[in-house]
């Protein structure tokens, strides 16, 4: 088989779809993960250039499903060389407007999906990456990990945890030839953010960047694809801000 075997979570739409496309255009075989978007995932699989692409399903909040997904992807792709943890959830839960039961539910769902799910996917994937003689793990975080998410604090906390997870694993896995890096996008123009980008709120969001716009999914995908390349091993442990200067860390 030619090319690498790549698993992209949350790949049926948005940023994940662009990431899967970038790898396929680079000659890799891609496992397209979804939770409940089978039709979109299959449509993407059939439209990607090259051969050997597959669709896999899992609820990332269910550890057994994550393990079956990763192992199934590796089996069907003939190994595994790259894991991209892209899938995530964002739901508002303002601390002053959410009752205690809702607060608990939102925190559990968000952390289970955005942090524990990727952590479990990493654990499962590392067994295959080590067998392949090395590989790459790329996590998709958010600028919200740094600037805060007052209306969705579990989201900001889960993404901050994902950053720390990636840096910890970068140190732990380097001796095995496995590099781990993270990208932290700001607002990205996808079908899931279209409502936010309409009318007055959209203008306010675009004005956060001095470029006067939000990111295109392909811009995030390009950075992920490079970080997963052999040339980017020395970027292991880094968190790359992709927010068009809308938020600057010091």
Buried (B, 14 or more C-beta within 10 A) or exposed (E): EEBBBBBBBBBBBBBBBBBBBBBBEBEBBBBBBBBEBEEBBBBBBEEBEBEBBBBBBBBBBBBEBBBBBBBBBBEBBEBBBBBBBBBBBBEEBEEEEBEEEEBEBBBEBBBBBBBBBBBBBBBBBBEBBBEBEBBBBBBBBBBBBBBBBEBBBBBBBBBBBBBBBBBEBBEEBBEEBBBBBBBBBBBBBBEEBEEBBEEEEBEEBBEBBEEEBBBBBBBBBBBBBBBBBEEBBEBBBBBBBBBBEBBEEE
